[in-house]
């Protein structure tokens, strides 16, 4: 089975996105922070997936 190619335009590694998530969790959790959290987690999932594909 051919691995899925890395997503074009993904600029940040998973570690950078993870750090943004950690910093966000240090702030108060309003609706805006929850939306940012959801976006960052989705970005992190894609970044981790791309890093795993690159390692294969």
C-alpha positions in Angstrom: 0.0 0.0 0.0 1.4 3.4 -1.0 1.7 5.9 1.9 -0.4 9.0 1.7 1.7 11.9 0.6 2.4 14.8 3.0 -0.3 17.5 2.9 0.9 20.4 0.8 1.3 23.7 2.6 1.7 22.2 6.1 4.3 24.6 7.5 4.5 23.8 11.2 5.7 20.6 12.8 3.6 18.8 15.4 5.8 20.0 18.2 5.1 23.7 17.3 1.4 23.1 17.2 1.5 21.2 20.4 3.2 24.1 22.2 0.5 26.4 21.0 -2.1 24.0 22.5 -0.2 24.0 25.8 -0.1 27.8 25.9 -3.8 28.0 25.1 -4.6 25.7 28.0 -2.9 28.0 30.4 -5.4 30.8 29.6 -9.1 31.0 30.7 -11.4 28.8 28.6 -14.0 30.9 26.9 -15.7 30.0 23.6 -13.0 31.7 21.5 -10.3 29.6 23.2 -12.4 26.4 22.6 -12.6 27.2 18.9 -8.8 27.9 18.7 -8.2 24.6 20.6 -10.3 22.6 18.1 -8.5 24.2 15.2 -5.1 23.5 16.8 -5.9 19.9 17.6 -7.0 19.3 14.0 -3.8 20.9 12.7 -1.7 18.9 15.2 -3.4 15.6 14.0 -2.4 16.4 10.4 1.1 17.4 11.4 1.7 14.1 13.4 0.2 12.1 10.5 2.5 13.8 8.0 5.6 13.2 10.2 4.7 9.5 10.5 4.3 9.2 6.8 7.7 10.9 6.2 9.4 8.5 8.6 8.2 5.4 6.7 
